[in-house]
Amino acid sequence: MDELLPIVKERRFDRLIADEGEKVYMLLRAYRQERQIKDEYLNRLIQLAKKMALLYPDYLRKAKEDYPPLTKSEQEILRLMADERSNQEIADFMGISINTVKFHGKNIFAKLRVRTRRQAVRVAKENRLVSLR
């Protein structure tokens, strides 16, 4: 990034970079924060990328095909996770052991490449992997 930004600035590739939207916005913001950079050009580029991300929110979003398909049980458990049910509540509702719920939860997290229930629900909603409220 240290080598890229001067080139972008020199060649005025602002829109080329910013048109990538949310992914570039998040990347530039993290870079600025990590390096504690106070640069007006970088701030302007971040704002432009944010604007493009808001105008075209689905651009470059990972397609549904990028994720392995969830099994029927994983989909049901994910729906119950979205309702903020505990593992024990999910186990009771589905008539399975809590260890089975945890097993499916680990598989869901691995397939969606997330670490938390909240992230799993968000990724599933954004990518329309299951119908969630």
C-alpha positions as CSV (number, residue, x, y, z in Angstrom):
1,M,0.0,0.0,0.0
2,D,2.9,2.3,0.8
3,E,4.1,1.9,-2.8
4,L,0.7,2.0,-4.4
5,L,-0.8,5.2,-3.0
6,P,1.9,7.5,-4.4
7,I,1.3,6.0,-7.9
8,V,-2.4,6.3,-7.6
9,K,-2.1,9.9,-6.5
10,E,0.5,10.8,-9.2
11,R,-1.6,9.2,-12.0
12,R,-4.9,10.4,-10.6
13,F,-6.4,6.9,-10.4
14,D,-8.8,8.0,-7.7
15,R,-11.9,6.7,-9.4
16,L,-10.3,3.5,-10.6
17,I,-9.5,2.7,-7.0
18,A,-12.6,4.0,-5.4
19,D,-14.9,2.3,-7.9
20,E,-14.0,-1.0,-6.2
21,G,-16.3,0.2,-3.4
22,E,-16.7,-1.5,0.0
23,K,-13.6,-3.7,-0.2
24,V,-11.3,-0.8,-1.0
25,Y,-13.0,1.4,1.5
26,M,-12.5,-1.1,4.3
27,L,-8.9,-1.8,3.2
28,L,-7.9,1.9,3.0
29,R,-9.6,2.7,6.4
30,A,-7.7,-0.2,8.0
31,Y,-4.5,0.9,6.4
32,R,-4.9,4.5,7.6
33,Q,-5.8,3.4,11.2
34,E,-3.0,0.8,11.4
35,R,-0.3,3.3,10.2
36,Q,-1.9,6.3,12.0
37,I,-1.7,8.3,8.7
38,K,-3.0,11.8,8.5
39,D,-3.1,12.5,4.8
40,E,-5.8,14.6,3.1
41,Y,-5.5,12.6,-0.2
42,L,-6.0,9.3,1.6
43,N,-9.0,10.7,3.4
44,R,-10.5,11.9,0.1
45,L,-9.9,8.5,-1.5
46,I,-11.5,6.8,1.5
47,Q,-14.6,9.1,1.3
48,L,-14.8,8.5,-2.5
49,A,-14.7,4.7,-2.0
50,K,-17.3,5.0,0.7
51,K,-19.6,6.9,-1.6
52,M,-19.2,4.3,-4.3
53,A,-19.8,1.5,-1.8
54,L,-23.1,3.1,-0.8
55,L,-24.1,3.7,-4.4
56,Y,-23.3,0.2,-5.6
57,P,-23.5,-2.1,-2.5
58,D,-23.6,-5.3,-4.4
59,Y,-20.6,-4.6,-6.6
60,L,-17.8,-7.2,-6.0
61,R,-19.8,-8.9,-3.3
62,K,-18.9,-12.5,-3.0
63,A,-21.3,-14.5,-5.1
64,K,-23.3,-17.3,-3.6
65,E,-21.2,-19.8,-5.4
66,D,-18.1,-18.8,-3.4
67,Y,-19.4,-20.7,-0.4
68,P,-19.9,-24.4,-0.1
69,P,-23.6,-25.3,0.2
70,L,-25.1,-25.7,3.6
71,T,-26.8,-28.9,4.5
72,K,-30.5,-28.9,5.4
73,S,-29.6,-29.2,9.1
74,E,-27.0,-26.4,8.9
75,Q,-29.6,-24.2,7.3
76,E,-32.1,-24.9,10.0
77,I,-29.5,-24.3,12.7
78,L,-28.5,-21.1,11.1
79,R,-32.1,-19.9,11.0
80,L,-32.4,-20.6,14.7
81,M,-29.1,-18.8,15.4
82,A,-30.5,-15.8,13.6
83,D,-33.4,-15.9,16.1
84,E,-30.7,-15.6,18.8
85,R,-31.4,-19.0,20.3
86,S,-28.7,-20.7,22.5
87,N,-27.2,-24.0,21.5
88,Q,-29.3,-25.7,24.2
89,E,-32.5,-24.1,22.8
90,I,-31.6,-25.2,19.3
91,A,-30.9,-28.7,20.5
92,D,-34.2,-28.9,22.4
93,F,-36.1,-27.5,19.4
94,M,-34.5,-29.9,16.9
95,G,-34.5,-32.9,19.1
96,I,-30.7,-33.4,18.8
97,S,-27.8,-33.2,21.3
98,I,-26.0,-30.0,22.1
99,N,-22.8,-31.6,20.8
100,T,-24.6,-32.1,17.4
101,V,-25.6,-28.4,17.4
102,K,-22.0,-27.4,18.1
103,F,-20.7,-29.8,15.4
104,H,-23.1,-28.2,12.8
105,G,-22.2,-24.7,14.1
106,K,-18.5,-25.4,13.5
107,N,-19.2,-26.6,10.0
108,I,-21.3,-23.5,9.3
109,F,-18.5,-21.2,10.6
110,A,-16.0,-23.0,8.4
111,K,-18.1,-22.9,5.3
112,L,-18.9,-19.2,5.7
113,R,-15.3,-18.4,6.8
114,V,-16.5,-16.6,10.0
115,R,-15.9,-16.9,13.7
116,T,-19.1,-15.8,15.3
117,R,-22.8,-16.5,15.0
118,R,-23.5,-12.8,14.2
119,Q,-21.0,-13.0,11.3
120,A,-22.5,-16.2,10.1
121,V,-26.0,-14.7,10.0
122,R,-24.7,-11.6,8.3
123,V,-22.9,-13.5,5.6
124,A,-25.8,-15.8,5.0
125,K,-28.2,-12.8,4.7
126,E,-25.9,-10.8,2.4
127,N,-25.3,-13.8,0.1
128,R,-28.9,-15.1,0.3
129,L,-27.6,-18.5,1.3
130,V,-30.7,-19.2,3.4
131,S,-33.9,-17.2,3.9
132,L,-33.5,-15.3,7.2
133,R,-35.6,-12.6,8.8
